[in-house]
């Protein structure tokens, strides 16, 4: 996962991290790299698309916080 503090965004750090990941994968014989990100994170979506990642169907996660002793 790529993470850049909000105060440091827009400086090319995420792109550099992604490029380093791709270089590592190539050097070690990987044939595929996958990534996930929030659908509202347009900055990271743009970086991933520029690097050739293709969008896949969305993965939806459901979560329920249950109090001890409560039935769902």
PDB file of N, CA, C and O in Angstrom:
ATOM      1  N   UNK A   1       0.843  -1.174   0.000  1.00  0.00           N
ATOM      2  CA  UNK A   1       0.000   0.000   0.000  1.00  0.00           C
ATOM      3  C   UNK A   1       0.895   1.246   0.000  1.00  0.00           C
ATOM      4  O   UNK A   1       1.971   1.276   0.597  1.00  0.00           O
ATOM      5  N   UNK A   2       0.410   2.241  -0.679  1.00  0.00           N
ATOM      6  CA  UNK A   2       1.143   3.501  -0.761  1.00  0.00           C
ATOM      7  C   UNK A   2       0.500   4.482   0.197  1.00  0.00           C
ATOM      8  O   UNK A   2      -0.715   4.675   0.160  1.00  0.00           O
ATOM      9  N   UNK A   3       1.278   5.094   1.039  1.00  0.00           N
ATOM     10  CA  UNK A   3       0.729   6.069   1.966  1.00  0.00           C
ATOM     11  C   UNK A   3       1.622   7.293   2.057  1.00  0.00           C
ATOM     12  O   UNK A   3       2.821   7.181   2.314  1.00  0.00           O
ATOM     13  N   UNK A   4       1.040   8.451   1.846  1.00  0.00           N
ATOM     14  CA  UNK A   4       1.776   9.707   1.945  1.00  0.00           C
ATOM     15  C   UNK A   4       0.966  10.642   2.848  1.00  0.00           C
ATOM     16  O   UNK A   4      -0.238  10.814   2.659  1.00  0.00           O
ATOM     17  N   UNK A   5       1.630  11.229   3.809  1.00  0.00           N
ATOM     18  CA  UNK A   5       0.951  12.159   4.707  1.00  0.00           C
ATOM     19  C   UNK A   5       0.322  13.296   3.909  1.00  0.00           C
ATOM     20  O   UNK A   5       0.898  13.761   2.925  1.00  0.00           O
ATOM     21  N   UNK A   6      -0.864  13.745   4.332  1.00  0.00           N
ATOM     22  CA  UNK A   6      -1.521  14.829   3.611  1.00  0.00           C
ATOM     23  C   UNK A   6      -0.625  16.053   3.395  1.00  0.00           C
ATOM     24  O   UNK A   6      -0.696  16.701   2.351  1.00  0.00           O
ATOM     25  N   UNK A   7       0.206  16.360   4.372  1.00  0.00           N
ATOM     26  CA  UNK A   7       1.076  17.532   4.260  1.00  0.00           C
ATOM     27  C   UNK A   7       2.168  17.377   3.198  1.00  0.00           C
ATOM     28  O   UNK A   7       2.804  18.358   2.813  1.00  0.00           O
ATOM     29  N   UNK A   8       2.385  16.149   2.725  1.00  0.00           N
ATOM     30  CA  UNK A   8       3.446  15.890   1.743  1.00  0.00           C
ATOM     31  C   UNK A   8       2.914  15.449   0.381  1.00  0.00           C
ATOM     32  O   UNK A   8       3.695  15.106  -0.506  1.00  0.00           O
ATOM     33  N   UNK A   9       1.607  15.455   0.211  1.00  0.00           N
ATOM     34  CA  UNK A   9       1.018  15.031  -1.051  1.00  0.00           C
ATOM     35  C   UNK A   9       1.275  16.060  -2.137  1.00  0.00           C
ATOM     36  O   UNK A   9       1.509  17.237  -1.859  1.00  0.00           O
ATOM     37  N   UNK A  10       1.227  15.594  -3.386  1.00  0.00           N
ATOM     38  CA  UNK A  10       1.427  16.486  -4.525  1.00  0.00           C
ATOM     39  C   UNK A  10       2.883  16.750  -4.853  1.00  0.00           C
ATOM     40  O   UNK A  10       3.183  17.641  -5.648  1.00  0.00           O
ATOM     41  N   UNK A  11       3.790  15.995  -4.258  1.00  0.00           N
ATOM     42  CA  UNK A  11       5.230  16.193  -4.478  1.00  0.00           C
ATOM     43  C   UNK A  11       5.867  15.044  -5.252  1.00  0.00           C
ATOM     44  O   UNK A  11       7.087  15.006  -5.413  1.00  0.00           O
ATOM     45  N   UNK A  12       5.048  14.104  -5.732  1.00  0.00           N
ATOM     46  CA  UNK A  12       5.590  12.986  -6.492  1.00  0.00           C
ATOM     47  C   UNK A  12       6.048  11.809  -5.655  1.00  0.00           C
ATOM     48  O   UNK A  12       6.626  10.862  -6.187  1.00  0.00           O
ATOM     49  N   UNK A  13       5.801  11.849  -4.360  1.00  0.00           N
ATOM     50  CA  UNK A  13       6.261  10.774  -3.477  1.00  0.00           C
ATOM     51  C   UNK A  13       5.537   9.472  -3.792  1.00  0.00           C
ATOM     52  O   UNK A  13       6.171   8.421  -3.889  1.00  0.00           O
ATOM     53  N   UNK A  14       4.217   9.528  -3.952  1.00  0.00           N
ATOM     54  CA  UNK A  14       3.451   8.314  -4.248  1.00  0.00           C
ATOM     55  C   UNK A  14       3.898   7.705  -5.577  1.00  0.00           C
ATOM     56  O   UNK A  14       4.040   6.487  -5.681  1.00  0.00           O
ATOM     57  N   UNK A  15       4.118   8.533  -6.580  1.00  0.00           N
ATOM     58  CA  UNK A  15       4.582   8.031  -7.870  1.00  0.00           C
ATOM     59  C   UNK A  15       5.948   7.362  -7.715  1.00  0.00           C
ATOM     60  O   UNK A  15       6.176   6.291  -8.277  1.00  0.00           O
ATOM     61  N   UNK A  16       6.852   7.978  -6.961  1.00  0.00           N
ATOM     62  CA  UNK A  16       8.174   7.392  -6.741  1.00  0.00           C
ATOM     63  C   UNK A  16       8.066   6.046  -6.028  1.00  0.00           C
ATOM     64  O   UNK A  16       8.782   5.105  -6.369  1.00  0.00           O
ATOM     65  N   UNK A  17       7.177   5.949  -5.042  1.00  0.00           N
ATOM     66  CA  UNK A  17       6.989   4.682  -4.329  1.00  0.00           C
ATOM     67  C   UNK A  17       6.447   3.602  -5.266  1.00  0.00           C
ATOM     68  O   UNK A  17       6.900   2.459  -5.234  1.00  0.00           O
ATOM     69  N   UNK A  18       5.471   3.976  -6.102  1.00  0.00           N
ATOM     70  CA  UNK A  18       4.900   3.015  -7.056  1.00  0.00           C
ATOM     71  C   UNK A  18       5.967   2.561  -8.054  1.00  0.00           C
ATOM     72  O   UNK A  18       6.063   1.372  -8.357  1.00  0.00           O
ATOM     73  N   UNK A  19       6.764   3.495  -8.563  1.00  0.00           N
ATOM     74  CA  UNK A  19       7.820   3.137  -9.517  1.00  0.00           C
ATOM     75  C   UNK A  19       8.860   2.218  -8.876  1.00  0.00           C
ATOM     76  O   UNK A  19       9.357   1.297  -9.524  1.00  0.00           O
ATOM     77  N   UNK A  20       9.188   2.463  -7.611  1.00  0.00           N
ATOM     78  CA  UNK A  20      10.123   1.589  -6.897  1.00  0.00           C
ATOM     79  C   UNK A  20       9.538   0.187  -6.733  1.00  0.00           C
ATOM     80  O   UNK A  20      10.257  -0.806  -6.843  1.00  0.00           O
ATOM     81  N   UNK A  21       8.245   0.112  -6.472  1.00  0.00           N
ATOM     82  CA  UNK A  21       7.577  -1.187  -6.336  1.00  0.00           C
ATOM     83  C   UNK A  21       7.609  -1.950  -7.661  1.00  0.00           C
ATOM     84  O   UNK A  21       7.890  -3.148  -7.691  1.00  0.00           O
ATOM     85  N   UNK A  22       7.320  -1.245  -8.750  1.00  0.00           N
ATOM     86  CA  UNK A  22       7.346  -1.874 -10.072  1.00  0.00           C
ATOM     87  C   UNK A  22       8.762  -2.356 -10.406  1.00  0.00           C
ATOM     88  O   UNK A  22       8.935  -3.467 -10.909  1.00  0.00           O
ATOM     89  N   UNK A  23       9.765  -1.533 -10.132  1.00  0.00           N
ATOM     90  CA  UNK A  23      11.154  -1.927 -10.388  1.00  0.00           C
ATOM     91  C   UNK A  23      11.529  -3.160  -9.575  1.00  0.00           C
ATOM     92  O   UNK A  23      12.173  -4.071 -10.095  1.00  0.00           O
ATOM     93  N   UNK A  24      11.136  -3.200  -8.316  1.00  0.00           N
ATOM     94  CA  UNK A  24      11.416  -4.353  -7.462  1.00  0.00           C
ATOM     95  C   UNK A  24      10.769  -5.610  -8.044  1.00  0.00           C
ATOM     96  O   UNK A  24      11.396  -6.667  -8.119  1.00  0.00           O
ATOM     97  N   UNK A  25       9.511  -5.479  -8.453  1.00  0.00           N
ATOM     98  CA  UNK A  25       8.809  -6.629  -9.025  1.00  0.00           C
ATOM     99  C   UNK A  25       9.498  -7.149 -10.267  1.00  0.00           C
ATOM    100  O   UNK A  25       9.657  -8.359 -10.430  1.00  0.00           O
ATOM    101  N   UNK A  26       9.908  -6.252 -11.143  1.00  0.00           N
ATOM    102  CA  UNK A  26      10.606  -6.661 -12.372  1.00  0.00           C
ATOM    103  C   UNK A  26      11.927  -7.352 -12.052  1.00  0.00           C
ATOM    104  O   UNK A  26      12.247  -8.390 -12.630  1.00  0.00           O
ATOM    105  N   UNK A  27      12.694  -6.771 -11.127  1.00  0.00           N
ATOM    106  CA  UNK A  27      13.995  -7.329 -10.758  1.00  0.00           C
ATOM    107  C   UNK A  27      13.882  -8.711 -10.133  1.00  0.00           C
ATOM    108  O   UNK A  27      14.824  -9.502 -10.194  1.00  0.00           O
ATOM    109  N   UNK A  28      12.736  -9.004  -9.534  1.00  0.00           N
ATOM    110  CA  UNK A  28      12.548 -10.283  -8.855  1.00  0.00           C
ATOM    111  C   UNK A  28      11.632 -11.235  -9.614  1.00  0.00           C
ATOM    112  O   UNK A  28      11.182 -12.237  -9.058  1.00  0.00           O
ATOM    113  N   UNK A  29      11.355 -10.932 -10.874  1.00  0.00           N
ATOM    114  CA  UNK A  29      10.637 -11.864 -11.727  1.00  0.00           C
ATOM    115  C   UNK A  29       9.135 -11.937 -11.547  1.00  0.00           C
ATOM    116  O   UNK A  29       8.505 -12.890 -12.004  1.00  0.00           O
ATOM    117  N   UNK A  30       8.553 -10.955 -10.894  1.00  0.00           N
ATOM    118  CA  UNK A  30       7.097 -10.969 -10.737  1.00  0.00           C
ATOM    119  C   UNK A  30       6.435 -10.656 -12.075  1.00  0.00           C
ATOM    120  O   UNK A  30       6.941  -9.844 -12.850  1.00  0.00           O
ATOM    121  N   UNK A  31       5.312 -11.297 -12.339  1.00  0.00           N
ATOM    122  CA  UNK A  31       4.599 -11.069 -13.592  1.00  0.00           C
ATOM    123  C   UNK A  31       3.351 -10.212 -13.393  1.00  0.00           C
ATOM    124  O   UNK A  31       2.709  -9.818 -14.367  1.00  0.00           O
ATOM    125  N   UNK A  32       3.007  -9.925 -12.154  1.00  0.00           N
ATOM    126  CA  UNK A  32       1.789  -9.174 -11.880  1.00  0.00           C
ATOM    127  C   UNK A  32       1.931  -8.392 -10.581  1.00  0.00           C
ATOM    128  O   UNK A  32       2.512  -8.869  -9.606  1.00  0.00           O
ATOM    129  N   UNK A  33       1.388  -7.184 -10.594  1.00  0.00           N
ATOM    130  CA  UNK A  33       1.318  -6.359  -9.380  1.00  0.00           C
ATOM    131  C   UNK A  33      -0.129  -5.912  -9.256  1.00  0.00           C
ATOM    132  O   UNK A  33      -0.730  -5.458 -10.230  1.00  0.00           O
ATOM    133  N   UNK A  34      -0.681  -6.036  -8.076  1.00  0.00           N
ATOM    134  CA  UNK A  34      -2.057  -5.588  -7.824  1.00  0.00           C
ATOM    135  C   UNK A  34      -2.041  -4.486  -6.787  1.00  0.00           C
ATOM    136  O   UNK A  34      -1.165  -4.425  -5.924  1.00  0.00           O
ATOM    137  N   UNK A  35      -3.024  -3.627  -6.892  1.00  0.00           N
ATOM    138  CA  UNK A  35      -3.154  -2.550  -5.919  1.00  0.00           C
ATOM    139  C   UNK A  35      -4.627  -2.297  -5.655  1.00  0.00           C
ATOM    140  O   UNK A  35      -5.478  -2.624  -6.483  1.00  0.00           O
ATOM    141  N   UNK A  36      -4.924  -1.726  -4.519  1.00  0.00           N
ATOM    142  CA  UNK A  36      -6.288  -1.374  -4.147  1.00  0.00           C
ATOM    143  C   UNK A  36      -6.275   0.054  -3.655  1.00  0.00           C
ATOM    144  O   UNK A  36      -5.288   0.509  -3.078  1.00  0.00           O
ATOM    145  N   UNK A  37      -7.356   0.756  -3.878  1.00  0.00           N
ATOM    146  CA  UNK A  37      -7.488   2.077  -3.271  1.00  0.00           C
ATOM    147  C   UNK A  37      -8.945   2.498  -3.207  1.00  0.00           C
ATOM    148  O   UNK A  37      -9.813   1.928  -3.867  1.00  0.00           O
ATOM    149  N   UNK A  38      -9.182   3.508  -2.393  1.00  0.00           N
ATOM    150  CA  UNK A  38     -10.526   4.065  -2.248  1.00  0.00           C
ATOM    151  C   UNK A  38     -11.000   4.610  -3.584  1.00  0.00           C
ATOM    152  O   UNK A  38     -10.224   5.215  -4.324  1.00  0.00           O
ATOM    153  N   UNK A  39     -12.271   4.398  -3.891  1.00  0.00           N
ATOM    154  CA  UNK A  39     -12.809   4.884  -5.155  1.00  0.00           C
ATOM    155  C   UNK A  39     -12.848   6.405  -5.213  1.00  0.00           C
ATOM    156  O   UNK A  39     -12.914   6.977  -6.302  1.00  0.00           O
ATOM    157  N   UNK A  40     -12.809   7.065  -4.069  1.00  0.00           N
ATOM    158  CA  UNK A  40     -12.841   8.526  -4.022  1.00  0.00           C
ATOM    159  C   UNK A  40     -11.445   9.149  -4.017  1.00  0.00           C
ATOM    160  O   UNK A  40     -11.312  10.373  -4.025  1.00  0.00           O
ATOM    161  N   UNK A  41     -10.410   8.316  -4.005  1.00  0.00           N
ATOM    162  CA  UNK A  41      -9.038   8.813  -3.974  1.00  0.00           C
ATOM    163  C   UNK A  41      -8.577   9.047  -5.416  1.00  0.00           C
ATOM    164  O   UNK A  41      -7.841   8.240  -5.985  1.00  0.00           O
ATOM    165  N   UNK A  42      -9.019  10.158  -5.990  1.00  0.00           N
ATOM    166  CA  UNK A  42      -8.760  10.427  -7.409  1.00  0.00           C
ATOM    167  C   UNK A  42      -7.277  10.588  -7.724  1.00  0.00           C
ATOM    168  O   UNK A  42      -6.838  10.252  -8.824  1.00  0.00           O
ATOM    169  N   UNK A  43      -6.505  11.098  -6.772  1.00  0.00           N
ATOM    170  CA  UNK A  43      -5.066  11.244  -6.994  1.00  0.00           C
ATOM    171  C   UNK A  43      -4.391   9.908  -7.218  1.00  0.00           C
ATOM    172  O   UNK A  43      -3.615   9.751  -8.162  1.00  0.00           O
ATOM    173  N   UNK A  44      -4.682   8.935  -6.350  1.00  0.00           N
ATOM    174  CA  UNK A  44      -4.063   7.616  -6.485  1.00  0.00           C
ATOM    175  C   UNK A  44      -4.622   6.871  -7.687  1.00  0.00           C
ATOM    176  O   UNK A  44      -3.889   6.143  -8.357  1.00  0.00           O
ATOM    177  N   UNK A  45      -5.897   7.038  -7.968  1.00  0.00           N
ATOM    178  CA  UNK A  45      -6.469   6.425  -9.170  1.00  0.00           C
ATOM    179  C   UNK A  45      -5.739   6.921 -10.420  1.00  0.00           C
ATOM    180  O   UNK A  45      -5.428   6.133 -11.314  1.00  0.00           O
ATOM    181  N   UNK A  46      -5.471   8.212 -10.479  1.00  0.00           N
ATOM    182  CA  UNK A  46      -4.775   8.790 -11.631  1.00  0.00           C
ATOM    183  C   UNK A  46      -3.357   8.237 -11.745  1.00  0.00           C
ATOM    184  O   UNK A  46      -2.911   7.911 -12.845  1.00  0.00           O
ATOM    185  N   UNK A  47      -2.650   8.128 -10.634  1.00  0.00           N
ATOM    186  CA  UNK A  47      -1.299   7.565 -10.650  1.00  0.00           C
ATOM    187  C   UNK A  47      -1.342   6.131 -11.153  1.00  0.00           C
ATOM    188  O   UNK A  47      -0.558   5.754 -12.024  1.00  0.00           O
ATOM    189  N   UNK A  48      -2.251   5.329 -10.611  1.00  0.00           N
ATOM    190  CA  UNK A  48      -2.339   3.930 -11.020  1.00  0.00           C
ATOM    191  C   UNK A  48      -2.658   3.804 -12.509  1.00  0.00           C
ATOM    192  O   UNK A  48      -2.088   2.954 -13.194  1.00  0.00           O
ATOM    193  N   UNK A  49      -3.553   4.631 -13.007  1.00  0.00           N
ATOM    194  CA  UNK A  49      -3.891   4.581 -14.425  1.00  0.00           C
ATOM    195  C   UNK A  49      -2.701   5.013 -15.286  1.00  0.00           C
ATOM    196  O   UNK A  49      -2.450   4.408 -16.328  1.00  0.00           O
ATOM    197  N   UNK A  50      -1.969   6.043 -14.872  1.00  0.00           N
ATOM    198  CA  UNK A  50      -0.781   6.477 -15.614  1.00  0.00           C
ATOM    199  C   UNK A  50       0.274   5.388 -15.696  1.00  0.00           C
ATOM    200  O   UNK A  50       1.023   5.309 -16.669  1.00  0.00           O
ATOM    201  N   UNK A  51       0.330   4.554 -14.673  1.00  0.00           N
ATOM    202  CA  UNK A  51       1.321   3.473 -14.634  1.00  0.00           C
ATOM    203  C   UNK A  51       0.836   2.198 -15.321  1.00  0.00           C
ATOM    204  O   UNK A  51       1.561   1.204 -15.360  1.00  0.00           O
ATOM    205  N   UNK A  52      -0.370   2.217 -15.859  1.00  0.00           N
ATOM    206  CA  UNK A  52      -0.850   1.069 -16.616  1.00  0.00           C
ATOM    207  C   UNK A  52      -1.702   0.081 -15.852  1.00  0.00           C
ATOM    208  O   UNK A  52      -2.068  -0.961 -16.397  1.00  0.00           O
ATOM    209  N   UNK A  53      -2.029   0.376 -14.609  1.00  0.00           N
ATOM    210  CA  UNK A  53      -2.939  -0.494 -13.875  1.00  0.00           C
ATOM    211  C   UNK A  53      -4.329  -0.368 -14.492  1.00  0.00           C
ATOM    212  O   UNK A  53      -4.728   0.720 -14.906  1.00  0.00           O
ATOM    213  N   UNK A  54      -5.059  -1.464 -14.556  1.00  0.00           N
ATOM    214  CA  UNK A  54      -6.405  -1.428 -15.116  1.00  0.00           C
ATOM    215  C   UNK A  54      -7.413  -1.633 -13.997  1.00  0.00           C
ATOM    216  O   UNK A  54      -7.194  -2.414 -13.071  1.00  0.00           O
ATOM    217  N   UNK A  55      -8.518  -0.916 -14.103  1.00  0.00           N
ATOM    218  CA  UNK A  55      -9.568  -1.035 -13.081  1.00  0.00           C
ATOM    219  C   UNK A  55     -10.259  -2.388 -13.197  1.00  0.00           C
ATOM    220  O   UNK A  55     -10.498  -2.901 -14.290  1.00  0.00           O
ATOM    221  N   UNK A  56     -10.565  -2.935 -12.053  1.00  0.00           N
ATOM    222  CA  UNK A  56     -11.280  -4.200 -11.948  1.00  0.00           C
ATOM    223  C   UNK A  56     -12.594  -3.933 -11.230  1.00  0.00           C
ATOM    224  O   UNK A  56     -12.772  -2.867 -10.642  1.00  0.00           O
ATOM    225  N   UNK A  57     -13.518  -4.891 -11.271  1.00  0.00           N
ATOM    226  CA  UNK A  57     -14.777  -4.687 -10.539  1.00  0.00           C
ATOM    227  C   UNK A  57     -14.508  -4.384  -9.067  1.00  0.00           C
ATOM    228  O   UNK A  57     -13.555  -4.891  -8.475  1.00  0.00           O
ATOM    229  N   UNK A  58     -15.356  -3.560  -8.503  1.00  0.00           N
ATOM    230  CA  UNK A  58     -15.187  -3.136  -7.105  1.00  0.00           C
ATOM    231  C   UNK A  58     -15.320  -4.317  -6.149  1.00  0.00           C
ATOM    232  O   UNK A  58     -16.082  -5.252  -6.392  1.00  0.00           O
ATOM    233  N   UNK A  59     -14.575  -4.255  -5.077  1.00  0.00           N
ATOM    234  CA  UNK A  59     -14.660  -5.221  -3.986  1.00  0.00           C
ATOM    235  C   UNK A  59     -15.415  -4.531  -2.871  1.00  0.00           C
ATOM    236  O   UNK A  59     -14.997  -3.473  -2.401  1.00  0.00           O
ATOM    237  N   UNK A  60     -16.505  -5.106  -2.448  1.00  0.00           N
ATOM    238  CA  UNK A  60     -17.333  -4.483  -1.428  1.00  0.00           C
ATOM    239  C   UNK A  60     -17.171  -5.253  -0.128  1.00  0.00           C
ATOM    240  O   UNK A  60     -17.283  -6.478  -0.104  1.00  0.00           O
ATOM    241  N   UNK A  61     -16.909  -4.533   0.945  1.00  0.00           N
ATOM    242  CA  UNK A  61     -16.744  -5.140   2.257  1.00  0.00           C
ATOM    243  C   UNK A  61     -17.881  -4.677   3.156  1.00  0.00           C
ATOM    244  O   UNK A  61     -18.178  -3.485   3.238  1.00  0.00           O
ATOM    245  N   UNK A  62     -18.504  -5.623   3.822  1.00  0.00           N
ATOM    246  CA  UNK A  62     -19.555  -5.330   4.798  1.00  0.00           C
ATOM    247  C   UNK A  62     -18.975  -5.576   6.174  1.00  0.00           C
ATOM    248  O   UNK A  62     -18.224  -6.529   6.383  1.00  0.00           O
ATOM    249  N   UNK A  63     -19.326  -4.719   7.105  1.00  0.00           N
ATOM    250  CA  UNK A  63     -18.821  -4.850   8.453  1.00  0.00           C
ATOM    251  C   UNK A  63     -19.917  -4.500   9.438  1.00  0.00           C
ATOM    252  O   UNK A  63     -20.668  -3.548   9.227  1.00  0.00           O
ATOM    253  N   UNK A  64     -20.009  -5.264  10.510  1.00  0.00           N
ATOM    254  CA  UNK A  64     -20.995  -4.985  11.562  1.00  0.00           C
ATOM    255  C   UNK A  64     -20.261  -5.077  12.905  1.00  0.00           C
ATOM    256  O   UNK A  64     -19.644  -6.093  13.225  1.00  0.00           O
ATOM    257  N   UNK A  65     -20.342  -3.999  13.672  1.00  0.00           N
ATOM    258  CA  UNK A  65     -19.762  -3.996  15.004  1.00  0.00           C
ATOM    259  C   UNK A  65     -20.847  -4.481  15.971  1.00  0.00           C
ATOM    260  O   UNK A  65     -21.916  -3.878  16.063  1.00  0.00           O
ATOM    261  N   UNK A  66     -20.574  -5.553  16.679  1.00  0.00           N
ATOM    262  CA  UNK A  66     -21.547  -6.133  17.600  1.00  0.00           C
ATOM    263  C   UNK A  66     -21.117  -5.923  19.034  1.00  0.00           C
ATOM    264  O   UNK A  66     -19.958  -6.142  19.387  1.00  0.00           O
ATOM    265  N   UNK A  67     -22.030  -5.509  19.834  1.00  0.00           N
ATOM    266  CA  UNK A  67     -21.778  -5.387  21.257  1.00  0.00           C
ATOM    267  C   UNK A  67     -21.784  -6.789  21.864  1.00  0.00           C
ATOM    268  O   UNK A  67     -22.526  -7.651  21.393  1.00  0.00           O
ATOM    269  N   UNK A  68     -20.986  -7.037  22.883  1.00  0.00           N
ATOM    270  CA  UNK A  68     -21.013  -8.360  23.529  1.00  0.00           C
ATOM    271  C   UNK A  68     -22.428  -8.709  24.006  1.00  0.00           C
ATOM    272  O   UNK A  68     -23.090  -7.899  24.655  1.00  0.00           O
ATOM    273  N   UNK A  69     -22.872  -9.898  23.683  1.00  0.00           N
ATOM    274  CA  UNK A  69     -24.186 -10.384  24.125  1.00  0.00           C
ATOM    275  C   UNK A  69     -25.336  -9.960  23.242  1.00  0.00           C
ATOM    276  O   UNK A  69     -26.476 -10.320  23.537  1.00  0.00           O
ATOM    277  N   UNK A  70     -25.101  -9.207  22.165  1.00  0.00           N
ATOM    278  CA  UNK A  70     -26.178  -8.785  21.268  1.00  0.00           C
ATOM    279  C   UNK A  70     -26.259  -9.734  20.085  1.00  0.00           C
ATOM    280  O   UNK A  70     -25.244 -10.176  19.548  1.00  0.00           O
ATOM    281  N   UNK A  71     -27.479 -10.033  19.697  1.00  0.00           N
ATOM    282  CA  UNK A  71     -27.671 -10.855  18.495  1.00  0.00           C
ATOM    283  C   UNK A  71     -27.652  -9.948  17.270  1.00  0.00           C
ATOM    284  O   UNK A  71     -28.124  -8.813  17.335  1.00  0.00           O
ATOM    285  N   UNK A  72     -27.116 -10.430  16.166  1.00  0.00           N
ATOM    286  CA  UNK A  72     -27.061  -9.600  14.958  1.00  0.00           C
ATOM    287  C   UNK A  72     -28.443  -9.309  14.391  1.00  0.00           C
ATOM    288  O   UNK A  72     -28.562  -8.623  13.376  1.00  0.00           O
TER     289      UNK A  72
END
